[in-house]
């Protein structure tokens, strides 16, 4: 899959409540029906942040397509234009409001205790509302060559702690989306991150216990030292849809 991550700061002309009235009531409804989208997750920062949190962020939107061509097709489709237009007239879509984006392919690492999902609850089992706590981080790599393999060798064991319920690392596809005849994503002056990291937890308390541990702080410091323009924070995330392709029947 190809993931499109939007890093969103709170626009100066909106309060958090005003932003969410629009974002949850209108914008997410447009995103859920975006052309060829196969997964959509929204995440808002929580009040208690770990020691390693840094940078400006309010929400992270994560959108997924099966491949690069499908994602480009969406942003050149009326549903993609509706999303961009709705964002532009409400928050501007300027670099100051959207500090950066990440267009990444992900590697899912093994974890000792994978998160459990309930289709009846329409979310994760650890909470009644089905949300999950995520630590999400982004950065620019000082050395892009071999980044994926270096990360796997150096940090691939983060999920061996039972508090970590999912461990995903994404590396940039290093491409630009062309919009119509003149537009692009990223737009001029907008940061395109080289990597993004996700660690999932059943609760904020579990996340803080792990993220504030000396072991993780040392690991994250090593990742930051190999990067520039990093940010990271703790969020509460919600999956917005499930869209599966029917599989052929198998008897075995």
C-alpha positions in Angstrom: 0.0 0.0 0.0 0.9 3.6 -0.4 0.3 5.9 2.5 -0.4 9.6 2.4 0.2 11.2 5.8 -1.0 14.8 6.4 0.6 16.6 9.4 -1.9 19.2 10.5 -1.4 22.1 12.9 -4.4 24.0 14.3 -5.2 27.0 12.0 -4.9 30.4 13.8 -8.5 31.4 12.8 -10.0 28.3 14.5 -10.4 26.9 18.0 -9.9 23.2 18.4 -13.7 22.7 18.8 -14.4 24.7 15.6 -11.8 22.7 13.7 -13.3 19.4 14.8 -16.9 20.5 14.1 -15.8 21.0 10.4 -13.2 18.2 10.2 -15.3 15.4 11.8 -18.6 16.6 10.4 -17.7 17.4 6.8 -14.1 16.7 5.8 -13.9 13.1 7.0 -17.2 12.3 5.2 -15.6 13.4 1.9 -12.4 11.4 2.6 -14.2 8.2 3.3 -15.5 8.1 -0.3 -12.3 9.3 -2.0 -11.6 7.5 -5.3 -10.0 4.1 -4.8 -9.1 4.8 -1.1 -8.7 1.5 0.8 -8.0 2.7 4.4 -8.5 6.0 6.2 -7.4 6.8 9.8 -7.7 10.1 11.8 -5.6 10.9 14.8 -5.7 13.8 17.3 -3.0 14.7 19.8 -3.7 13.9 23.4 -2.9 16.2 26.3 -0.3 14.1 28.1 2.7 13.8 25.8 5.8 11.7 26.3 9.2 13.2 27.0 10.3 12.5 23.3 7.4 14.5 21.8 8.4 17.6 19.9 7.3 19.7 16.9 4.0 21.4 16.0 1.1 19.1 15.4 -2.6 18.9 16.1 -3.9 16.1 13.9 -2.5 13.4 11.6 -4.6 12.2 8.7 -3.6 8.9 7.2 -4.9 7.8 3.8 -4.0 4.6 2.0 -4.2 3.4 -1.6 -3.3 0.0 -3.2 -0.5 1.6 -5.3 0.9 4.9 -6.5 -1.2 5.1 -9.7 -4.4 4.6 -7.6 -3.4 7.5 -5.3 -2.5 9.8 -8.2 -5.9 8.9 -9.8 -7.7 10.0 -6.7 -6.1 13.4 -6.5 -7.1 13.9 -10.1 -10.6 12.8 -9.6 -13.7 14.9 -8.5 -13.6 13.2 -5.1 -9.9 14.2 -4.6 -10.6 17.8 -5.8 -13.5 18.0 -3.3 -11.1 17.0 -0.5 -8.5 19.5 -1.5 -11.1 22.3 -2.1 -12.7 21.7 1.3 -9.4 21.8 3.0 -8.3 25.0 1.2 -11.4 27.0 2.0 -11.4 26.0 5.6 -7.8 25.8 6.7 -5.8 27.1 3.7 -3.6 24.1 2.9 -0.6 26.4 3.3 2.8 25.2 4.5 2.3 26.9 7.8 -0.9 24.9 8.4 0.4 21.7 6.9 4.1 21.6 8.0 4.7 18.5 5.9 3.4 15.4 4.3 4.7 11.8 3.9 4.1 9.6 0.9 5.4 6.3 2.1 5.5 2.5 1.6 5.4 0.7 4.9 7.1 -2.3 6.6 5.1 -4.0 9.4 7.4 -5.4 12.0 6.6 -8.3 14.3 5.3 -7.5 17.8 5.0 -9.7 20.8 1.3 -8.9 21.4 -0.5 -7.7 18.3 -3.5 -5.4 18.6 -6.9 -7.1 18.6 -9.6 -5.7 16.3 -13.4 -6.3 16.6 -15.6 -5.9 13.6 -18.7 -5.8 15.9 -17.2 -3.0 18.0 -15.9 -1.4 14.8 -12.5 -0.8 16.3 -10.0 -2.0 18.8 -10.9 -4.2 21.7 -9.0 -2.4 24.4 -11.4 0.5 24.5 -15.1 0.7 24.3 -15.1 3.3 21.5 -12.7 1.3 19.4 -9.9 3.9 19.3 -6.2 3.2 19.9 -3.3 5.3 21.1 -0.5 5.9 18.6 3.0 7.4 18.8 3.6 8.9 15.3 6.9 10.4 14.2 8.3 11.8 11.0 11.7 12.9 9.8 14.2 13.7 7.0 17.0 11.2 6.8 20.6 12.4 6.7 21.5 9.4 4.5 18.6 8.0 2.4 20.5 5.1 0.9 19.7 1.9 2.8 17.4 3.7 5.2 14.8 0.8 5.3 17.4 -1.9 6.0 19.2 0.3 8.6 16.0 0.9 10.5 15.1 -2.8 10.4 18.5 -3.8 11.8 18.6 -1.0 14.4 15.0 -0.7 15.6 13.2 -3.7 14.3 12.9 -5.2 17.8 10.9 -2.3 19.3 7.7 -4.4 19.3 9.2 -7.1 21.5 7.9 -5.2 24.5 4.3 -6.5 25.1 3.0 -2.9 25.5 3.7 -2.2 21.8 0.7 -3.5 19.8 1.8 -2.5 16.3 5.1 -1.3 14.8 5.2 0.2 11.4 7.9 2.1 9.6 7.4 3.9 6.3 10.0 5.1 3.8 9.3 7.8 1.1 8.5 6.8 -2.4 10.3 10.0 -3.5 7.7 11.1 -6.0 5.5 14.1 -6.5 1.8 14.0 -7.3 0.8 16.1 -10.3 -2.6 17.7 -9.9 -4.3 18.8 -13.1 -2.1 21.1 -15.1 -0.4 23.2 -12.5 -0.8 21.8 -8.9 1.5 19.4 -7.0 1.6 17.5 -3.7 3.8 18.4 -2.0 3.2 22.0 -2.9 5.9 24.5 -3.2 7.7 25.0 0.1 6.1 22.0 1.7 8.2 19.4 3.4 8.1 15.8 2.1 9.3 13.5 4.9 11.7 10.6 4.2 10.3 8.4 6.9 7.4 8.0 9.3 7.1 5.7 12.4 4.0 4.3 14.1 3.8 2.5 17.5 0.4 1.5 18.8 -0.7 1.0 22.4 -3.9 0.0 24.2 -4.0 3.1 26.3 -2.3 6.4 26.9 -0.8 5.1 30.2 0.8 2.1 28.4 2.2 4.4 25.8 3.7 6.8 28.3 5.2 3.9 30.3 6.9 2.6 27.2 7.9 5.9 25.5 9.3 7.4 28.7 11.5 4.4 29.4 15.2 4.9 29.2 15.5 2.2 26.5 13.1 3.8 24.1 14.4 7.3 24.7 17.9 6.1 23.8 16.6 4.4 20.6 14.6 7.4 19.5 17.5 9.7 20.1 19.5 7.5 17.8 16.8 7.8 15.1 16.7 11.6 15.6 20.5 11.8 15.4 20.3 10.2 11.9 17.6 12.7 10.8 16.6 16.3 10.5 13.3 18.2 10.7 11.8 15.5 13.0 8.6 15.7 14.9 6.8 13.1 17.1 3.8 13.0 19.3 1.1 10.9 20.9 -2.3 10.6 19.3 -5.6 8.9 19.8 -6.5 7.3 16.5 -9.7 6.1 14.8 -10.1 3.9 11.8 -12.7 5.4 9.5 -13.5 2.6 7.1 -12.9 -0.9 6.0 -13.1 -1.6 2.2 -12.1 -5.1 1.3 -11.8 -6.8 -2.1 -13.7 -10.1 -2.3 -11.3 -13.0 -2.4 -11.8 -16.2 -4.4 -13.2 -19.1 -2.5 -10.7 -21.7 -1.2 -11.5 -25.2 0.1 -8.2 -25.9 1.7 
